[in-house]
Amino acid sequence: MLRPLLLKRSLRLHHHHYHHSSNPSHSHPLRTLTPQNPFLRRFSSLPEPNTDAETRKYIGYTALLLFCGAATYYSFPLPENAKHKKAQIFRYAPLPEDLHTVSNWSGTHEVQTRNFHQPENIDELERVVSEAHKGKTRIRPVGSGLSPNGIGLSRIGMVNLSLMDSILEVDKEKKIVRVQAGIRVQQLVDGIKEHGLTLQNFASIREQQIGGIIQVGAHGTGARLPPIDEQVIAMKLVTPAKGTIEISKEKDPELFYLARCGLGGLGVVAEVTLQCVDRQELVEHTVVSTMDEIKKNHKKLLSENKHVKYLYIPYTDSVVVVRCNPVSKWKGPPKFKPKYTKDEAIQHVRDLYRESLQKYRVEGTRSKSSDDEQNIDELSFTELRDNLIALDPLNKNHIVKVNQAEAEFWKKSEGYRVGWSDEILGFDCGGQQWVSETCFPAGKLATPSMKDLEYIEELKKLIEKHEIPAPAPIEQRWTGSTRSPMSPASSLSEDDIFSWVGIIMYLPTMDARQRKDITEEFFHYRHLTQTKLWDNYSAYEHWAKIEVPKNKDELIALQARLRKRFPVDAYNKARRELDPNRILSNNKLEKFFPESETI
């Protein structure tokens, strides 16, 4: 990021010099060429010099200029194709070969580092951690880079376990699996399906490393199912100060529960032992409902379905309800013939895209490109949505039309789908995006508080009142509680349920200025939810989506707020014991969890 910043800085300095050297009494910049200084005006009234002498002087200047130009041209001839090349004001040296550029999936956070370690086994990992500890050199653990806030990134140095991705042991009878922490979720699921096993729950995507997905407190959906970290029954941590330690609920349970969702700050998770479940097929049932219908059936939907989520579409009353349950052993999968084919369900979205392309071309805000037209019929729904939003991402009226088209798409896509749990529980999240996801208590499974639906109603009112160009969906999911105290869903009561609500703004363009504008609008959107909703509902952001405030007062307020919910002192104490030199930390952790005396 340094290179563009250097260019921006030089332009700002030029702009500053220009305006401060201009006369503020003249609005047109060209008029400031007239001298306003009394000293200059005095000399402007002197008698004119001799005209012939002045002419000879300028003829001499002209001849000298022509001579220099000719000498330069013949001394340094340009290549034949030079006239076809664009002028380049600045040239930069290529990046050093040992400099690694690491960014998160959404491209919202990026660092460059010379220290990027990828050990192939635990011996190499122990050596990397030990040497870093002795040299007090930071090596922040980073997984697949999927966290929207880049929580695993550090420009000083990182360690990644993608080469430590093996399944080490499978106990089919006890349904226990031990793996290296660098294994990806999909790789793990594919590796244990031959044993008839799978994970109890899944997040939306499958590319996370196991070590990363548990450390940030990731979750799936299902009010009777806990977050994913609760599936962990033992871990092997490589710590800077105490070396490699094995912890479980039987062996050092206090540290075990703290480290399950340890944000990579207590040790590098090298191995994870997971309690798995029998592999099963699920039936997914998708219907479009309304908020009034949801209120009537909410308790039943939460209690009677193994997995359930709601997808709200801003500026419409449509709520997409997705329920997933095991296939009945007696009835088998449901027999259902959809009313519309996949092509029929998506056709109106294609038509809207073509109409919108034509409209923006006529208005001159979109140039004609063969790429726009040639693949429209091959694009998936999420790809079409990204392309539609990219035409005018901050125009509320345009986004409303896109959302209405999405609501219609879901109405035409109602029906059933059958597949294995790892196939069904996935969700196409679309392209690059900004996300903020909060977690808050929603009562108990037997007696939901209904606060989760109140939160959504207030959120939708905020969007409409402030005319936020909010795309769909607003995703709402539920989980049970976890005993990991650093999880936003932590609770000592197993009956407690928590609601997770995610808001989103897509980044469907690589244009830097447009991405900047979308980013600013998203943080305005997020700030409204923060100031109007979070405290009222005891809502806390997902660790992989929380951002460090730039404002000092806001940062102090965030630190104090985190202390109310999480055992920050216990976490910092464990960090001092296991990582006294903070080699596993980064700027985010230092900002979130300063020592108590610094607050």
C-alpha positions in Angstrom: 0.0 0.0 0.0 3.0 2.3 0.4 3.4 3.0 -3.3 0.0 4.6 -4.0 0.2 6.4 -0.7 3.4 8.1 -1.8 1.8 9.3 -5.0 -1.3 10.5 -3.1 0.9 12.4 -0.7 2.8 14.2 -3.4 -0.5 15.2 -5.0 -1.9 16.5 -1.7 1.3 18.6 -1.2 1.0 20.1 -4.7 -2.7 20.9 -4.1 -1.8 22.5 -0.7 0.9 24.7 -2.3 -1.2 25.8 -5.2 -4.1 27.0 -3.0 -2.0 28.7 -0.4 -0.1 30.6 -3.1 -3.3 31.8 -4.8 -5.3 34.8 -3.9 -8.4 33.8 -1.9 -10.4 36.7 -3.2 -10.5 35.2 -6.7 -12.6 32.1 -7.3 -11.1 31.2 -10.7 -7.6 29.7 -10.4 -6.4 31.3 -13.6 -7.1 34.8 -12.2 -4.6 34.3 -9.5 -1.8 34.8 -12.1 -2.4 38.5 -11.8 0.1 39.9 -9.2 -1.6 41.3 -6.1 1.5 42.1 -4.0 2.0 45.9 -3.8 5.7 45.3 -4.4 4.9 43.6 -7.7 2.4 46.3 -8.7 5.0 49.0 -8.1 7.4 47.3 -10.6 4.6 46.7 -13.1 4.3 50.5 -13.6 7.9 51.0 -14.7 8.6 52.2 -18.2 8.7 49.5 -20.9 12.2 48.3 -22.0 13.5 48.7 -25.6 11.4 46.7 -28.0 14.3 45.6 -30.3 16.5 44.5 -27.4 13.6 42.5 -26.0 13.0 40.8 -29.3 16.6 39.8 -29.8 16.6 38.3 -26.3 13.6 36.1 -26.9 15.0 35.0 -30.3 18.1 33.9 -28.6 16.1 31.9 -26.0 14.2 30.2 -28.8 17.3 29.2 -30.7 18.9 27.8 -27.5 15.7 25.8 -26.7 15.6 24.3 -30.3 19.3 23.4 -30.1 18.9 21.7 -26.8 15.9 19.8 -28.0 17.7 18.5 -31.2 20.8 17.5 -29.2 18.7 15.5 -26.7 16.7 13.8 -29.5 19.8 12.6 -31.4 21.7 11.7 -28.3 18.9 9.7 -26.8 16.7 8.3 -29.6 13.3 7.0 -28.6 12.2 3.5 -29.7 9.9 3.3 -32.7 6.9 2.4 -30.6 7.4 5.3 -28.2 4.6 7.3 -29.5 2.2 4.5 -28.6 3.3 4.4 -24.9 1.6 6.3 -22.1 3.6 8.8 -20.2 4.7 7.6 -16.8 5.4 10.3 -14.2 6.8 7.9 -11.6 8.7 4.6 -12.0 9.1 2.2 -9.2 11.7 -0.5 -8.6 10.3 -4.1 -8.6 9.4 -5.6 -5.2 12.2 -7.7 -3.7 11.8 -11.4 -4.4 11.8 -12.2 -0.6 8.9 -9.8 0.0 5.5 -11.6 0.5 2.3 -9.8 -0.1 -0.5 -11.3 2.0 -4.1 -10.1 1.8 -7.4 -11.4 3.1 -10.0 -12.8 0.7 -12.0 -9.6 0.4 -8.9 -7.5 -0.4 -9.8 -5.1 2.5 -6.6 -5.8 4.4 -3.1 -6.4 3.0 0.4 -6.5 4.4 3.9 -7.1 3.0 6.4 -9.1 4.9 9.8 -10.7 4.5 9.1 -13.2 7.3 6.5 -15.8 6.2 7.1 -19.2 7.6 5.4 -22.4 6.5 6.7 -25.3 8.5 6.1 -28.8 7.3 5.9 -30.6 10.6 5.7 -29.9 14.3 9.5 -30.0 14.8 9.9 -27.2 12.3 7.1 -25.2 13.9 8.7 -25.6 17.3 12.0 -24.3 15.9 10.4 -21.3 14.2 8.5 -20.4 17.4 11.6 -20.9 19.6 13.9 -18.8 17.4 11.3 -16.0 17.2 10.9 -16.0 21.0 14.6 -15.7 21.5 14.9 -13.0 19.0 11.7 -11.3 20.1 10.6 -11.4 16.4 6.9 -11.4 15.7 5.4 -14.4 13.8 1.6 -14.0 13.9 -0.4 -17.2 13.2 -2.4 -16.8 10.0 -4.8 -19.3 8.4 -6.5 -19.1 5.0 -6.9 -15.3 5.2 -10.7 -15.5 5.0 -11.3 -13.2 8.0 -12.9 -9.9 6.8 -10.8 -7.9 9.3 -7.5 -9.6 8.5 -7.1 -10.6 12.2 -4.2 -12.9 11.3 -2.1 -10.4 9.4 1.1 -8.8 10.5 3.7 -7.1 8.4 6.5 -8.0 10.8 6.1 -11.7 10.3 3.6 -14.6 10.1 3.5 -18.4 10.4 1.1 -20.4 8.3 0.4 -24.1 8.7 -1.0 -24.9 5.3 1.7 -27.6 4.9 0.6 -29.2 8.1 -2.7 -30.5 6.9 -2.9 -34.2 7.7 -5.5 -36.4 9.4 -3.5 -38.0 12.2 -6.0 -40.4 13.8 -9.6 -41.5 13.5 -11.5 -43.4 16.2 -14.6 -44.5 14.3 -16.2 -46.0 17.4 -15.9 -42.9 19.6 -16.3 -40.6 16.5 -13.1 -38.7 17.5 -10.7 -37.3 14.9 -7.2 -35.8 15.5 -5.8 -33.5 12.8 -3.1 -31.1 12.1 -4.4 -27.5 12.4 -3.5 -26.5 8.9 -6.1 -28.9 7.3 -8.9 -27.1 5.6 -12.5 -27.9 6.5 -13.4 -29.4 3.1 -10.2 -31.4 3.1 -11.1 -32.8 6.5 -14.7 -33.6 5.7 -13.6 -35.4 2.5 -11.0 -37.3 4.4 -13.3 -38.7 7.1 -16.4 -39.5 5.1 -15.0 -42.9 4.3 -15.3 -43.6 8.1 -18.9 -42.4 8.0 -18.1 -39.3 10.0 -18.5 -35.5 9.6 -18.4 -32.3 11.6 -21.5 -31.4 13.7 -21.9 -27.9 12.1 -20.3 -25.8 9.4 -19.8 -22.1 8.7 -20.9 -20.7 5.3 -17.7 -21.7 3.5 -15.3 -24.6 3.6 -11.9 -23.1 2.8 -10.9 -22.2 6.4 -8.1 -24.0 8.2 -9.3 -25.8 11.3 -6.9 -23.9 13.5 -8.2 -20.6 12.2 -12.0 -21.4 12.3 -11.9 -22.3 16.0 -9.6 -19.5 17.1 -11.9 -16.7 15.9 -15.1 -18.3 17.3 -16.7 -19.2 14.0 -20.2 -20.7 14.0 -22.8 -22.4 11.8 -26.5 -22.3 12.4 -28.9 -24.2 14.6 -30.3 -23.1 17.9 -29.7 -26.6 19.4 -26.0 -26.6 18.1 -23.1 -24.8 19.7 -20.5 -22.8 17.8 -17.7 -24.8 16.1 -15.1 -24.4 18.9 -17.3 -26.5 21.2 -16.5 -29.5 18.9 -12.9 -29.3 20.1 -12.1 -31.7 22.9 -8.3 -31.4 23.0 -5.5 -29.2 21.5 -1.8 -29.2 21.1 -0.3 -25.6 21.4 3.2 -24.6 20.5 3.9 -21.7 22.9 6.8 -19.3 22.9 7.6 -19.6 26.7 6.5 -23.1 27.6 7.1 -25.0 24.4 4.6 -27.5 23.2 1.7 -28.2 25.6 -1.3 -30.5 25.3 -4.6 -29.3 26.9 -8.1 -30.6 27.2 -11.1 -30.3 29.4 -9.5 -32.9 31.7 -5.9 -31.5 31.5 -5.7 -27.8 32.4 -9.4 -27.1 31.6 -9.2 -23.4 32.5 -6.5 -22.8 29.9 -8.2 -25.2 27.4 -11.5 -23.3 27.3 -9.6 -20.0 27.2 -7.4 -21.1 24.3 -10.2 -22.8 22.2 -11.2 -19.3 21.1 -7.8 -17.8 21.8 -7.4 -15.5 18.7 -4.0 -17.0 18.0 -2.5 -15.1 20.9 -1.9 -17.9 23.4 0.1 -20.3 21.1 0.2 -21.7 17.6 -2.5 -24.3 17.4 -0.6 -27.3 16.0 -3.1 -30.2 16.4 -6.8 -30.3 17.2 -8.9 -33.3 18.4 -12.6 -33.0 17.3 -15.7 -34.7 18.5 -17.4 -35.7 15.2 -20.9 -37.1 14.4 -22.2 -39.6 11.9 -22.3 -38.5 8.4 -25.9 -37.7 7.3 -28.0 -36.5 4.4 -30.0 -33.3 4.9 -33.2 -32.0 3.3 -33.0 -28.3 2.7 -36.4 -26.5 2.4 -36.4 -22.9 1.1 -39.5 -20.7 1.3 -40.1 -17.0 1.1 -42.1 -15.6 4.1 -42.9 -12.2 5.7 -42.0 -10.7 9.0 -45.6 -11.1 10.3 -45.6 -14.8 9.4 -42.1 -15.2 11.0 -43.3 -13.7 14.3 -46.1 -16.3 14.5 -43.9 -19.2 13.8 -40.5 -18.2 15.1 -40.4 -20.4 18.3 -41.5 -23.4 16.3 -38.9 -22.8 13.6 -36.1 -22.6 16.1 -37.1 -25.6 18.1 -38.2 -28.0 15.4 -35.4 -27.6 12.8 -31.8 -28.8 13.2 -30.5 -25.9 11.1 -32.4 -22.7 10.3 -31.5 -19.2 9.0 -33.4 -16.1 7.8 -32.2 -14.0 4.9 -33.9 -10.5 5.0 -34.0 -8.4 1.9 -33.9 -4.7 2.7 -36.6 -2.4 1.2 -38.9 -5.5 0.8 -41.0 -7.5 3.2 -39.5 -10.7 2.0 -37.8 -13.1 4.4 -36.1 -16.2 2.9 -36.4 -19.0 5.4 -33.9 -21.9 4.9 -34.5 -25.0 7.0 -32.3 -28.1 7.0 -33.1 -31.4 8.7 -32.0 -35.1 8.4 -33.6 -37.1 5.7 -36.4 -39.3 7.2 -35.4 -42.9 7.4 -39.0 -43.9 6.8 -40.3 -41.3 4.4 -37.1 -40.7 2.5 -36.5 -37.4 0.7 -39.6 -35.4 -0.2 -41.0 -35.6 -3.7 -41.4 -32.1 -5.1 -41.6 -30.7 -8.5 -40.5 -27.0 -8.6 -42.8 -24.5 -10.3 -39.9 -22.9 -12.2 -36.7 -24.2 -13.7 -33.4 -22.7 -12.7 -33.3 -20.7 -15.9 -36.8 -19.4 -15.4 -36.1 -18.4 -11.8 -33.1 -16.3 -12.8 -34.3 -14.9 -16.2 -35.8 -11.7 -14.8 -32.4 -10.9 -13.1 -30.6 -11.3 -16.4 -33.2 -9.0 -18.0 -32.7 -6.4 -15.3 -28.9 -6.6 -15.9 -29.3 -6.0 -19.6 -31.7 -3.1 -19.1 -29.5 -1.6 -16.5 -26.4 -1.9 -18.8 -28.3 -0.1 -21.5 -29.5 2.6 -19.2 -26.0 3.4 -17.8 -24.5 3.4 -21.3 -27.1 5.9 -22.5 -26.3 8.1 -19.4 -22.6 7.9 -20.2 -21.6 6.3 -16.9 -20.8 2.9 -18.5 -18.8 2.3 -21.6 -19.7 -0.6 -23.9 -17.8 -3.8 -23.3 -18.1 -7.2 -25.0 -17.5 -8.7 -21.5 -20.8 -7.2 -20.3 -22.9 -9.1 -22.9 -21.2 -12.3 -23.8 -21.6 -14.3 -20.6 -24.8 -13.0 -19.0 -26.6 -16.3 -19.5 -23.8 -18.2 -17.9 -23.5 -16.1 -14.8 -24.8 -17.5 -11.4 -27.3 -15.4 -9.4 -24.6 -14.1 -7.1 -22.4 -13.1 -10.0 -25.3 -11.3 -11.7 -26.0 -9.5 -8.4 -22.4 -8.4 -8.1 -22.4 -7.1 -11.7 -25.7 -5.3 -11.1 -24.5 -3.6 -7.9 -21.2 -2.6 -9.6 -23.2 -0.4 -12.0 -24.1 2.0 -9.3 -23.3 0.6 -5.8 -24.2 3.6 -3.7 -27.4 4.6 -5.5 -30.2 3.6 -3.1 -32.9 3.5 -5.8 -30.7 1.2 -7.9 -30.0 -1.1 -5.0 -33.7 -1.2 -4.2 -34.4 -2.6 -7.7 -31.6 -5.1 -7.3 -33.1 -6.2 -4.0 -36.6 -6.5 -5.5 -35.1 -8.7 -8.2 -33.5 -10.9 -5.6 -36.7 -11.3 -3.7 -38.4 -12.4 -6.9 -35.6 -14.8 -7.6 -36.0 -16.5 -4.2 -39.8 -16.8 -4.7 -39.2 -18.6 -7.9 -36.5 -20.8 -6.2 -38.7 -22.2 -3.4 -38.4 -25.9 -3.0 -36.2 -28.7 -1.7 -32.7 -29.8 -2.0 -31.1 -33.1 -0.7 -27.4 -33.7 -0.1 -24.8 -34.5 2.5 -24.5 -31.9 5.3 -21.2 -30.4 4.1 -22.8 -29.8 0.7 -26.1 -28.4 2.0 -25.0 -26.2 4.8 -22.6 -24.2 2.5 -23.8 -20.8 1.3 -22.6 -18.7 -1.7 -21.7 -15.5 -0.1 -21.0 -13.6 -3.3 -17.9 -11.6 -4.2 -15.6 -9.4 -2.2 -17.4 -7.6 0.6 -17.4 -5.7 3.8 -19.2 -7.5 6.6 -20.2 -6.7 10.2 -21.7 -9.6 12.2 -22.9 -9.3 15.8 -23.9 -11.9 18.3 -26.4 -11.3 21.1 -28.5 -13.4 23.6 -31.9 -14.4 22.3 -33.4 -16.2 25.4 -33.6 -19.9 25.7 -34.7 -22.6 23.2 -37.9 -23.3 25.1 -38.6 -19.6 25.7 -37.1 -17.3 23.0 -37.0 -13.7 24.0 -38.0 -12.5 20.5 -35.3 -9.9 20.9 -33.7 -11.3 17.7 -36.7 -10.3 15.6 -36.9 -6.9 17.3 -33.3 -6.3 16.4 -34.1 -6.9 12.7 -37.1 -4.6 12.7 -35.1 -1.8 14.2 -32.2 -2.4 11.8 -34.6 -2.3 8.8 -36.1 1.0 10.0 -32.6 2.4 10.3 -31.8 1.5 6.8 -34.9 3.1 5.4 -34.8 6.2 7.6 -31.1 6.9 6.5 -31.6 5.7 3.0 -28.7 3.4 3.2 -28.0 1.6 -0.1 -28.0 -1.8 1.7 -27.9 -4.8 -0.5 -29.3 -8.3 0.4 -29.1 -10.3 2.4 -29.1 -9.4 6.1 -28.4 -12.9 7.4 -29.7 -14.1 10.7 -28.5 -17.4 12.3 -28.7 -19.0 15.7 -26.4 -21.2 17.8 -26.5 -22.6 21.3 -23.9 -21.5 23.9 -20.2 -22.5 24.3 -18.0 -22.8 27.3 -15.2 -20.9 25.6 -15.2 -17.6 27.5 -13.7 -15.6 24.7 -16.6 -16.5 22.3 -19.4 -14.0 21.8 -21.8 -16.9 22.5 -20.1 -17.9 25.7 -22.5 -18.9 28.6 -22.5 -21.2 31.5 -26.1 -22.2 30.7 -26.5 -24.9 28.0 -30.0 -23.7 27.4 -29.1 -20.2 26.2 -29.4 -19.4 22.6 -27.6 -16.6 20.6 -28.6 -14.8 17.4 -25.9 -13.8 14.9 -26.8 -11.0 12.5 -24.6 -10.0 9.5 -24.9 -6.8 7.4 -23.0 -6.5 4.2 -21.8 -4.2 1.4 -20.2 -5.8 -1.7 -17.0 -4.6 -3.3 -17.8 -5.6 -6.9 -15.2 -3.4 -8.5 -11.4 -3.1 -8.4 -11.6 0.7 -9.0 -9.8 2.2 -6.0 -11.9 5.3 -5.7 -15.2 3.4 -5.9 -14.0 0.9 -3.3 -13.1 3.7 -1.0 -16.5 5.3 -1.4 -18.2 1.9 -0.7 -16.0 1.5 2.3 -17.0 4.8 3.7 -20.7 4.1 3.2 -20.4 0.7 4.8 -18.7 2.1 7.9 -21.5 4.7 8.1 -24.0 1.9 8.0 -22.1 -0.1 10.6 -21.8 3.0 12.9 -25.5 3.4 12.9 -26.1 -0.2 14.0 -23.4 0.3 16.6 -24.8 3.4 18.2 -28.5 2.5 17.9 -28.5 -1.2 18.5 -25.5 -2.9 20.1 -25.8 -1.7 23.6 -29.5 -2.2 23.7 -29.2 -5.8 22.8 -25.8 -6.7 24.4 -24.5 -7.3 20.9 -20.8 -8.0 20.2 -19.0 -8.3 16.9 -17.6 -11.6 15.6 -13.8 -11.6 16.2 -13.1 -12.1 12.5 -15.1 -9.0 11.7 -14.4 -6.4 14.4 -12.3 -3.5 13.2 -9.9 -1.2 15.2 -11.4 2.3 15.5 -9.1 5.1 14.2 -10.5 7.6 16.7 -8.7 7.4 20.1 -11.9 7.9 22.1 -13.8 5.3 20.2 -10.9 2.8 20.7 -11.0 3.5 24.5 -14.7 2.9 24.5 -14.3 -0.4 22.6 -11.6 -1.6 25.0 -13.9 -0.8 28.0 -16.8 -2.5 26.2 -14.8 -5.7 25.5 -13.9 -5.9 29.2 -17.6 -6.0 30.2 -18.2 -9.1 28.1 -14.9 -11.0 28.0 -12.3 -12.1 30.6 -9.7 -9.7 29.3 -7.5 -9.8 32.5 -7.4 -13.7 32.4 -6.6 -13.6 28.7 -3.8 -11.1 29.2 -2.4 -13.1 32.1 -2.3 -16.2 30.0 -0.5 -14.2 27.2 2.1 -13.0 29.7 2.8 -16.6 30.8 2.7 -18.2 27.4 4.0 -15.4 25.1 5.7 -12.7 27.3 7.4 -11.2 24.2 4.1 -10.9 22.3 5.6 -12.6 19.2 2.2 -14.1 18.4 0.4 -10.8 18.6 -0.4 -8.0 16.1 -1.7 -4.5 16.1 -5.3 -5.6 16.5 -4.7 -7.8 19.6 -2.6 -5.0 21.2 -5.4 -2.5 20.6 -8.2 -4.8 21.7 -6.4 -6.1 24.9 -4.1 -3.5 26.4 -2.7 -4.2 29.8 -5.2 -2.8 32.5 -2.9 0.0 33.6 -2.8 1.5 30.1 -6.6 2.0 29.8 
